[in-house]
Amino acid sequence: MDSPTTKVRSWNEWDPLEHVIVGRADGTMLQAPEPAVQPDWPEYGFPAGVFGPLPEEIQEVASERLEAFADLLIGRGIRVDRPALMEFDQPSSTPDWRQETMFGCASPRDVLLTVGEEILEATMSFRSRWYEYLCYRPLLERYYREDSAFRWEAAPKPRLTGGSYKPDFFREWHSLTPDEQWRRTEESDWIVTEKEPLFDAADVVRFGRDLFVQRSMVTNRAGVDWLRRHFPRHRVHEVSYRELLPWHIDATLVPLRPGFVLVNPERPAIQEAHDQLFRRNGWEMVKAPRPARTEAMPFCTCSLWLSMNCVSLDPKTVCVEASETPLMDLLDSHGFEVLPVPMFEVSPFGGGLHCVTADVFRHGELEDYFAVQIPGF
Protein backbone atom coordinates (compact mmCIF):
# COMPACT_ATOMS: atom_id res chain seq x y z
CA MET A 1 0.00 0.00 0.00
CA ASP A 2 1.14 3.55 -0.69
CA SER A 3 2.16 5.65 2.30
CA PRO A 4 -0.57 8.06 3.44
CA THR A 5 -0.27 11.69 2.39
CA THR A 6 0.05 14.15 5.24
CA LYS A 7 -2.30 17.00 6.09
CA VAL A 8 -1.33 19.28 8.97
CA ARG A 9 -4.07 21.06 10.94
CA SER A 10 -5.11 21.30 14.58
CA TRP A 11 -6.80 24.24 16.29
CA ASN A 12 -7.58 22.93 19.75
CA GLU A 13 -7.09 20.05 22.19
CA TRP A 14 -10.27 18.08 21.51
CA ASP A 15 -11.31 17.89 17.82
CA PRO A 16 -11.23 14.33 16.39
CA LEU A 17 -7.60 13.21 16.29
CA GLU A 18 -6.47 11.61 13.03
CA HIS A 19 -2.67 11.95 13.06
CA VAL A 20 -0.29 12.28 16.00
CA ILE A 21 3.37 11.97 16.99
CA VAL A 22 4.13 9.72 19.97
CA GLY A 23 7.49 10.01 21.70
CA ARG A 24 10.13 7.39 22.41
CA ALA A 25 11.91 6.62 25.68
CA ASP A 26 14.98 4.88 24.27
CA GLY A 27 18.31 6.35 25.33
CA THR A 28 16.91 9.00 27.67
CA MET A 29 19.51 10.57 29.95
CA LEU A 30 19.52 11.89 33.45
CA GLN A 31 21.18 14.95 32.03
CA ALA A 32 24.37 16.61 33.19
CA PRO A 33 23.89 19.66 35.43
CA GLU A 34 23.17 22.97 33.73
CA PRO A 35 21.81 26.32 34.90
CA ALA A 36 18.16 25.38 34.28
CA VAL A 37 18.17 21.93 35.87
CA GLN A 38 20.41 20.26 38.43
CA PRO A 39 19.43 16.64 39.06
CA ASP A 40 20.14 15.24 42.50
CA TRP A 41 19.02 11.67 43.15
CA PRO A 42 21.44 10.18 45.73
CA GLU A 43 18.87 7.57 46.77
CA TYR A 44 19.04 6.09 43.27
CA GLY A 45 22.79 6.37 42.80
CA PHE A 46 22.78 9.74 41.04
CA PRO A 47 23.83 12.42 43.52
CA ALA A 48 24.32 15.98 42.31
CA GLY A 49 26.85 16.11 39.50
CA VAL A 50 26.42 12.44 38.48
CA PHE A 51 24.65 11.83 35.19
CA GLY A 52 24.07 9.07 32.67
CA PRO A 53 21.40 6.91 31.01
CA LEU A 54 18.28 6.24 33.01
CA PRO A 55 18.36 2.63 34.25
CA GLU A 56 17.73 0.07 31.53
CA GLU A 57 14.91 -1.65 33.38
CA ILE A 58 12.77 1.50 33.60
CA GLN A 59 13.61 2.41 30.01
CA GLU A 60 12.29 -0.96 28.88
CA VAL A 61 9.00 -0.53 30.75
CA ALA A 62 8.56 3.03 29.48
CA SER A 63 9.18 1.91 25.90
CA GLU A 64 6.61 -0.86 26.28
CA ARG A 65 4.04 1.65 27.57
CA LEU A 66 4.64 4.00 24.65
CA GLU A 67 4.47 1.17 22.10
CA ALA A 68 1.22 -0.08 23.59
CA PHE A 69 -0.25 3.44 23.51
CA ALA A 70 0.78 3.86 19.87
CA ASP A 71 -0.86 0.51 19.06
CA LEU A 72 -4.07 1.60 20.82
CA LEU A 73 -4.21 4.76 18.72
CA ILE A 74 -3.49 2.87 15.50
CA GLY A 75 -6.24 0.41 16.41
CA ARG A 76 -8.67 3.33 16.54
CA GLY A 77 -7.69 4.44 13.04
CA ILE A 78 -5.27 7.19 14.08
CA ARG A 79 -2.01 7.56 12.17
CA VAL A 80 1.00 7.51 14.51
CA ASP A 81 4.50 8.77 13.72
CA ARG A 82 7.55 8.39 15.96
CA PRO A 83 10.62 10.63 16.32
CA ALA A 84 14.10 9.62 15.18
CA LEU A 85 16.48 8.66 17.97
CA MET A 86 19.76 10.42 18.60
CA GLU A 87 22.75 9.53 20.75
CA PHE A 88 21.55 11.50 23.75
CA ASP A 89 24.64 10.60 25.76
CA GLN A 90 26.85 12.73 23.51
CA PRO A 91 27.94 16.25 24.47
CA SER A 92 26.44 19.21 22.64
CA SER A 93 27.63 22.77 22.34
CA THR A 94 27.26 26.18 20.74
CA PRO A 95 29.83 29.00 20.71
CA ASP A 96 28.38 30.05 24.11
CA TRP A 97 28.31 26.80 26.08
CA ARG A 98 29.05 23.09 26.22
CA GLN A 99 26.62 20.58 27.70
CA GLU A 100 27.85 17.09 28.58
CA THR A 101 24.60 15.28 27.67
CA MET A 102 21.30 15.76 25.90
CA PHE A 103 18.01 14.45 27.33
CA GLY A 104 15.66 12.35 25.15
CA CYS A 105 12.58 12.53 22.91
CA ALA A 106 9.72 11.06 24.94
CA SER A 107 7.77 14.35 25.08
CA PRO A 108 7.10 15.86 21.63
CA ARG A 109 4.47 18.12 23.21
CA ASP A 110 7.30 20.12 24.81
CA VAL A 111 9.00 20.81 21.48
CA LEU A 112 6.24 21.11 18.85
CA LEU A 113 3.23 23.43 18.87
CA THR A 114 0.57 22.87 16.21
CA VAL A 115 -1.68 25.85 15.54
CA GLY A 116 -3.84 25.44 12.46
CA GLU A 117 -1.72 24.49 9.46
CA GLU A 118 1.49 25.40 11.28
CA ILE A 119 3.87 23.36 13.43
CA LEU A 120 6.19 25.60 15.42
CA GLU A 121 9.43 24.40 16.96
CA ALA A 122 9.68 25.93 20.45
CA THR A 123 12.80 27.66 21.72
CA MET A 124 13.30 25.22 24.63
CA SER A 125 14.96 26.50 27.79
CA PHE A 126 17.30 23.66 28.78
CA ARG A 127 20.68 23.42 27.09
CA SER A 128 20.28 19.64 27.22
CA ARG A 129 17.18 19.98 25.04
CA TRP A 130 18.47 22.63 22.62
CA TYR A 131 18.97 20.09 19.80
CA GLU A 132 15.94 17.93 20.55
CA TYR A 133 14.10 19.39 17.56
CA LEU A 134 16.41 17.33 15.33
CA CYS A 135 14.53 14.18 16.38
CA TYR A 136 11.44 15.55 14.64
CA ARG A 137 13.09 17.00 11.54
CA PRO A 138 12.66 13.84 9.40
CA LEU A 139 8.92 13.95 10.12
CA LEU A 140 8.60 17.68 9.48
CA GLU A 141 10.56 17.35 6.24
CA ARG A 142 8.12 14.69 5.09
CA TYR A 143 5.09 16.76 6.08
CA TYR A 144 6.53 19.71 4.16
CA ARG A 145 6.92 17.60 1.02
CA GLU A 146 3.43 16.13 1.24
CA ASP A 147 1.32 19.10 2.38
CA SER A 148 1.67 22.26 0.33
CA ALA A 149 -0.34 24.22 2.92
CA PHE A 150 1.87 23.17 5.84
CA ARG A 151 3.68 26.09 7.50
CA TRP A 152 6.89 24.87 9.09
CA GLU A 153 8.15 27.45 11.57
CA ALA A 154 10.85 27.64 14.23
CA ALA A 155 11.10 30.20 17.00
CA PRO A 156 14.47 31.99 17.31
CA LYS A 157 16.95 29.59 18.85
CA PRO A 158 18.03 31.13 22.16
CA ARG A 159 21.67 31.57 23.09
CA LEU A 160 21.03 30.32 26.67
CA THR A 161 24.08 32.08 28.04
CA GLY A 162 24.38 32.67 31.76
CA GLY A 163 22.38 35.84 31.24
CA SER A 164 19.26 33.81 30.45
CA TYR A 165 19.14 32.45 34.02
CA LYS A 166 19.17 34.00 37.46
CA PRO A 167 22.49 33.05 39.08
CA ASP A 168 22.41 30.58 41.97
CA PHE A 169 18.61 30.34 41.66
CA PHE A 170 18.22 26.89 43.19
CA ARG A 171 20.59 27.53 46.08
CA GLU A 172 18.77 30.75 46.90
CA TRP A 173 15.34 29.16 46.45
CA HIS A 174 16.05 26.43 48.99
CA SER A 175 17.19 29.06 51.48
CA LEU A 176 13.85 30.89 51.36
CA THR A 177 11.04 30.46 53.86
CA PRO A 178 7.74 29.03 52.53
CA ASP A 179 6.18 32.49 52.68
CA GLU A 180 9.06 33.93 50.66
CA GLN A 181 8.74 31.15 48.09
CA TRP A 182 5.02 31.81 47.67
CA ARG A 183 5.66 35.55 47.36
CA ARG A 184 8.08 34.91 44.51
CA THR A 185 5.55 32.57 42.93
CA GLU A 186 2.87 35.28 43.02
CA GLU A 187 5.34 37.51 41.16
CA SER A 188 6.29 34.78 38.62
CA ASP A 189 9.87 35.22 39.82
CA TRP A 190 11.50 32.04 38.56
CA ILE A 191 14.80 31.00 37.04
CA VAL A 192 14.60 32.39 33.50
CA THR A 193 15.33 36.06 32.91
CA GLU A 194 13.84 38.28 30.20
CA LYS A 195 17.06 38.49 28.18
CA GLU A 196 15.59 36.58 25.22
CA PRO A 197 12.26 34.91 24.34
CA LEU A 198 11.96 31.48 25.94
CA PHE A 199 9.06 29.03 25.90
CA ASP A 200 8.29 25.32 25.82
CA ALA A 201 5.35 24.34 23.61
CA ALA A 202 3.75 22.49 26.54
CA ASP A 203 3.11 25.82 28.25
CA VAL A 204 0.49 26.61 25.58
CA VAL A 205 -3.12 25.39 25.66
CA ARG A 206 -5.14 25.85 22.46
CA PHE A 207 -8.80 26.90 22.53
CA GLY A 208 -9.34 27.76 18.88
CA ARG A 209 -8.88 31.51 18.54
CA ASP A 210 -7.61 31.79 22.12
CA LEU A 211 -4.22 30.56 23.31
CA PHE A 212 -3.43 30.36 27.02
CA VAL A 213 0.32 30.62 27.70
CA GLN A 214 1.73 30.01 31.15
CA ARG A 215 4.75 31.82 32.54
CA SER A 216 6.91 29.26 34.27
CA MET A 217 10.39 27.96 34.94
CA VAL A 218 10.83 27.52 31.17
CA THR A 219 8.57 30.24 29.68
CA ASN A 220 9.19 33.94 30.25
CA ARG A 221 7.19 37.04 29.44
CA ALA A 222 9.36 37.68 26.37
CA GLY A 223 8.36 34.22 25.13
CA VAL A 224 4.68 35.00 25.64
CA ASP A 225 5.12 38.28 23.78
CA TRP A 226 6.91 36.51 20.91
CA LEU A 227 3.98 34.10 20.59
CA ARG A 228 1.52 37.00 20.67
CA ARG A 229 3.34 38.68 17.76
CA HIS A 230 3.74 35.39 15.87
CA PHE A 231 0.02 34.53 16.08
CA PRO A 232 -1.69 37.89 15.39
CA ARG A 233 -4.98 36.16 14.45
CA HIS A 234 -5.19 34.72 17.95
CA ARG A 235 -5.82 36.16 21.37
CA VAL A 236 -2.87 35.16 23.53
CA HIS A 237 -3.58 35.20 27.28
CA GLU A 238 -0.61 35.25 29.64
CA VAL A 239 -1.54 33.17 32.69
CA SER A 240 0.11 32.02 35.89
CA TYR A 241 -1.08 29.83 38.74
CA ARG A 242 -0.30 29.53 42.42
CA GLU A 243 2.23 26.73 42.01
CA LEU A 244 5.78 26.46 43.28
CA LEU A 245 8.30 26.01 40.45
CA PRO A 246 5.81 25.40 37.59
CA TRP A 247 7.10 23.64 34.49
CA HIS A 248 4.19 23.13 32.06
CA ILE A 249 0.49 24.02 31.99
CA ASP A 250 -0.95 20.64 30.95
CA ALA A 251 -1.43 19.36 34.49
CA THR A 252 -3.23 22.56 35.51
CA LEU A 253 -5.64 23.61 32.73
CA VAL A 254 -6.93 20.74 30.56
CA PRO A 255 -9.83 21.36 28.13
CA LEU A 256 -11.53 18.16 26.95
CA ARG A 257 -14.38 19.51 24.79
CA PRO A 258 -16.04 22.86 24.06
CA GLY A 259 -17.39 24.26 27.33
CA PHE A 260 -15.63 21.72 29.59
CA VAL A 261 -12.23 22.25 31.17
CA LEU A 262 -10.47 20.39 33.98
CA VAL A 263 -8.79 22.69 36.49
CA ASN A 264 -6.33 21.90 39.23
CA PRO A 265 -7.97 22.58 42.63
CA GLU A 266 -4.59 23.30 44.25
CA ARG A 267 -3.42 25.78 41.59
CA PRO A 268 -5.83 28.71 41.35
CA ALA A 269 -5.15 31.25 38.65
CA ILE A 270 -3.37 34.37 39.87
CA GLN A 271 -5.20 36.60 37.35
CA GLU A 272 -8.84 37.18 38.32
CA ALA A 273 -9.75 37.61 34.67
CA HIS A 274 -8.79 33.95 34.03
CA ASP A 275 -11.84 32.42 35.69
CA GLN A 276 -14.08 35.32 34.66
CA LEU A 277 -13.31 34.65 30.99
CA PHE A 278 -14.39 31.03 31.28
CA ARG A 279 -17.53 31.74 33.28
CA ARG A 280 -18.73 34.63 31.12
CA ASN A 281 -18.51 32.34 28.11
CA GLY A 282 -20.43 29.47 29.72
CA TRP A 283 -17.53 27.08 30.34
CA GLU A 284 -17.87 24.46 33.05
CA MET A 285 -14.70 24.54 35.16
CA VAL A 286 -14.51 21.10 36.75
CA LYS A 287 -12.06 20.50 39.57
CA ALA A 288 -9.98 17.39 39.07
CA PRO A 289 -9.97 14.89 41.94
CA ARG A 290 -6.81 14.40 43.94
CA PRO A 291 -4.33 12.03 42.29
CA ALA A 292 -4.80 8.38 43.13
CA ARG A 293 -1.04 7.89 43.33
CA THR A 294 0.73 8.98 46.50
CA GLU A 295 4.33 8.43 45.39
CA ALA A 296 6.18 9.50 42.27
CA MET A 297 8.38 7.27 40.15
CA PRO A 298 12.15 7.36 40.73
CA PHE A 299 13.82 10.14 38.72
CA CYS A 300 10.45 11.82 38.09
CA THR A 301 10.47 15.62 38.34
CA CYS A 302 6.72 15.89 37.62
CA SER A 303 4.19 16.39 40.39
CA LEU A 304 1.54 13.76 41.14
CA TRP A 305 -0.90 16.10 39.39
CA LEU A 306 0.37 14.49 36.22
CA SER A 307 -2.86 12.56 36.86
CA MET A 308 -4.60 15.37 34.92
CA ASN A 309 -2.30 14.96 31.92
CA CYS A 310 -4.85 13.28 29.68
CA VAL A 311 -5.41 13.55 25.94
CA SER A 312 -8.69 13.80 24.01
CA LEU A 313 -9.23 11.66 20.94
CA ASP A 314 -12.45 13.54 20.18
CA PRO A 315 -14.99 15.57 22.21
CA LYS A 316 -16.45 12.37 23.66
CA THR A 317 -13.34 10.21 24.15
CA VAL A 318 -10.40 10.80 26.46
CA CYS A 319 -7.32 8.76 27.37
CA VAL A 320 -6.51 8.79 31.09
CA GLU A 321 -3.69 7.23 33.12
CA ALA A 322 -5.00 3.76 34.00
CA SER A 323 -4.35 4.06 37.74
CA GLU A 324 -6.38 7.29 38.09
CA THR A 325 -9.75 5.75 38.94
CA PRO A 326 -11.18 8.90 40.61
CA LEU A 327 -10.58 10.96 37.47
CA MET A 328 -11.96 8.23 35.21
CA ASP A 329 -15.10 8.03 37.35
CA LEU A 330 -15.52 11.81 37.22
CA LEU A 331 -15.20 11.95 33.45
CA ASP A 332 -17.52 8.99 33.03
CA SER A 333 -20.14 10.86 35.06
CA HIS A 334 -19.83 13.76 32.59
CA GLY A 335 -20.54 11.53 29.61
CA PHE A 336 -17.04 10.80 28.33
CA GLU A 337 -15.87 7.46 27.02
CA VAL A 338 -12.74 6.94 29.10
CA LEU A 339 -9.85 4.86 27.81
CA PRO A 340 -7.50 3.76 30.62
CA VAL A 341 -3.90 3.83 29.41
CA PRO A 342 -0.95 2.77 31.62
CA MET A 343 1.56 5.62 31.34
CA PHE A 344 2.76 6.27 34.90
CA GLU A 345 6.08 4.52 34.27
CA VAL A 346 6.88 7.04 31.53
CA SER A 347 6.83 9.99 33.94
CA PRO A 348 10.64 9.98 34.57
CA PHE A 349 11.06 10.49 30.83
CA GLY A 350 9.20 13.78 30.81
CA GLY A 351 5.50 13.43 31.46
CA GLY A 352 2.18 11.72 30.84
CA LEU A 353 -0.29 11.07 28.03
CA HIS A 354 -0.55 14.65 26.82
CA CYS A 355 3.21 15.19 27.06
CA VAL A 356 4.10 12.14 24.96
CA THR A 357 1.90 13.25 22.05
CA ALA A 358 1.96 16.13 19.58
CA ASP A 359 -0.95 16.77 17.23
CA VAL A 360 -0.45 16.70 13.48
CA PHE A 361 -4.08 16.62 12.35
CA ARG A 362 -7.40 17.06 14.16
CA HIS A 363 -10.55 17.25 12.05
CA GLY A 364 -12.07 20.66 12.70
CA GLU A 365 -12.02 24.35 11.85
CA LEU A 366 -10.89 27.48 13.67
CA GLU A 367 -13.67 28.60 16.01
CA ASP A 368 -14.17 31.26 18.65
CA TYR A 369 -15.07 29.73 22.02
CA PHE A 370 -14.74 33.01 23.96
CA ALA A 371 -16.97 35.52 22.21
CA VAL A 372 -17.02 37.64 25.37
CA GLN A 373 -13.55 38.96 26.12
CA ILE A 374 -12.20 40.74 29.19
CA PRO A 375 -10.28 43.91 28.30
CA GLY A 376 -6.62 43.73 29.21
CA PHE A 377 -6.47 39.92 29.48
ABEGO torsion letter per residue (X at the ends): XBBBBBBBBBABAABBBABBBBBBABGBBBBBBBAABBBBBAAAGBBBGBBEBBBAAAAAAAAAAAAAAAAAAAAAGBBBBBBBBBBAABBBBBAABBBABBBEAABAAAABBBBEABBBBBAEABAAAAAAAAAAAAAAAAAAAABAABBBBBBBBBAGBAAABBBGAAAAAAABBAAAAAAAAAAGBBABBAABBBBBAAABBBBEABBBBBBBAABBAAAAAAAAAABAABBBBBBBBBBBGBABAAAABBBABBGBBBBBAABBBABAAAAAAAAAAGBBBBBBBBBABABBBBGBABBAAAAABBBBABAABBBBBAABAAAAAAAAAAGBBBBBBBAAAAAAAGEBAAAABBBABBBEBBBBABABBBBGX
